[in-house]
Amino acid sequence: MKKHLVILTTIILLIISFTFVSAAIAPLTIYKTKANYNNLVPVELSKDKSTLASFPGIGDVYYNGELAYPTELNQGYLLDNRGVGPYSAFLDITYEEYSQLEQNPSITELFNSILDNDPFIEMYDCTQADTHREKDKINQLIDEGKLEEECELIIETEKEETDEYNQEVEKQIKEGKIAFGPGTRKRKE
């Protein structure tokens, strides 16, 4: 009887500890954007995109001691290293510029610096996929067309919407409303 109780207690403890370990695993988000925002700082908006829900402090734009640029993957996908989600937007401020600020910008300054509040073409939560953040394993999923099979689809934009967006960006460039700098897009005043 005691042996069964010990085994049962061990099983229960394993289940509880697995639950806590699973909850502590960092999300693994893979995404594509409508334009190259790789060096721009993301912030999180409210669901209706009317307010800023969260933003990084000036020291929070690092991942493993380096600026938290996303990891480039095959076919234009990116592996998030900062914490983007379905309500993320990109500022017109680079990681480098942000990390060198003397103090955190105000919420108003950040909100007014939003370059794109609808930047994603696709986004997947691959936390449960057996990739362990290994670039080669993730690229294999991408190349074999298994992202939707192994990961949870969070965002998917129709191709027509993406084409329409790209046409609008090209129009604004021609009109001089948007200028491209070294690796970043900035609004013209």
N, C-alpha and C positions, 0 to 999 in steps of 0.2 A: 504494500500500500504506500509506504513512504517513497519507494522508488518511482511509482507512478506520479506522486505528488511533485517530486523533484523534476521529473521530465516535463510535466505540465507547466510548472513554474518556469522552467528554462525556456520552453516554447513561448510562453506569454511574454517573458522578458525579451526574447529575440524579436518578436513581432513589434513590441513597443519600441525597442531601440531602432529597428529598421524604419519605423514610421518617423522617428525623430531625425534619423540620418537622411531619409528621403526628403523631408521638409527642409533640410539645411543645404541641399544641393542647389548650386547657383543655376538660374535658368540658362538654357542654351537656345538663343534666338538666332535664326537665320533669316535674312531678308534681302529684298531688292528694292532700290529706290528709283524714282522717276528721273533723277539727275544725280550727278556725283557729289554727294554730301560727305564723303569719307573723312574729311578733316574738319567738319563742322560739328559744334557741340549740340547734342540733343537735349531737349527738355520734355517734360511730361505735361500734357494739357488735360483739362477736365473732359469728360465725354462729349460735351457740346462744344468744346474747343474755345470757350469764352474766357477761361481763366487758366492761369498757370497752376498746376497741381504740385509739381516738384521740379527741382533743378539742382544741378551739382554745385557744391561749394568749389572755390578755386583750386582746392587741393584734391578734389574728387574726380578729376578728369584723367586719372592715371589708372593703369591696370598692370599689375606686376612691376611697378616702378617705371613704366613707360607711359607716354601719352596714350590714351585708350582708343586709338584709331581702330576701326573694325578690321578684322582679318579678311583679306580678299580671298574669295573662293572661286571655283569654276563657274562659268556661265553667268557671270555678273552678280552672283550671290555674295553676301557678306555675313560674317560671323560677328555678332555683337560682343563688344568688350566693355560697354559702358552702362547698358541697362535700358535699351529702347524697348518700347512696347507699342501696342496698337494705337495709343493716343499720343505718341511722341511727335514732336515737331523739331525742325532744325533751325538753329540761330544763324545769323550771318556773321558769327564769330568763330574763328578757328580754335582748336584745342590749344595751340601754342599761344595765341592771343589771350585766351581765357585764363590759362595757367599763369600768365605773367601779370594779371590784374593785381592791384594793391589790396582791393577788398571785393567782396561779392557784390555784383550789380544788384540794383533794386528789382523788385518784381516788375515794376512798370518798365524799367529799362530793358529787362529781358523780354517781356511780352512784346515790346515795340521792336525788338531785334529779331523776331521770328521771320525767317525767310520763307519757310514752307510748312504749313500746318497739316498737309495731306501728302506726305512724301513717298509713301510706300506703294509698290506694285504687288509685292507678295511678302508675307511674313509667316514663319513657322516656329512653333515651340517644339524643339527637339530635345528637351530635357530628358525624356524617357528613352530616347534612341540610344543604342549602344555605341556611342562615338567617343565619349570621354574627352570632348573638345579637341580631338585629334583631327587636324586638317585633312589628312589623307583619307580617313574614314568618312568624313563629312563630304568631301569631294566625290568619293565613290557613290554615296547615296544620291548626290546630285546627278552625276554622269549616268547612273543606272535608272534615273527617273523615279526614285523611291522616296523622295521627300514626303509626299502626301501619304505614302504607305507607312513610313516609320515615324513621322512627326505629325503634330496637330496643326492644321492650316488655320491661321488666325486672320490673315488678310489676303484677299485676291482681288485685284483690280482688273476689270475687263480691258482687253487690248484697245478697244475703241476709246476708252477713257484716257489711257496712256498716250495714244496718238494725239488726241485732242489737247492734252496737257502739253506735249512736246511742241505742237504747232503754236500754242499760245506763248510758250517760252521763247520760241524763235521770233515770233511777232514782237514781243517786248524787247528783245535784243535789238532788232532792226529799228525799233522806235526809240532806242536809247534809254529805255526804262530800267533795263537790267544790264549790268556790266560784269564781265568775267575777269577775275583777278587770278593770281597764281593759285590754282586749285580751289578757288571759292567763287561763289556768286554773291554779289552785293547789290542791294537796291540803290538806285540813284535817287537822290532827293529831288 
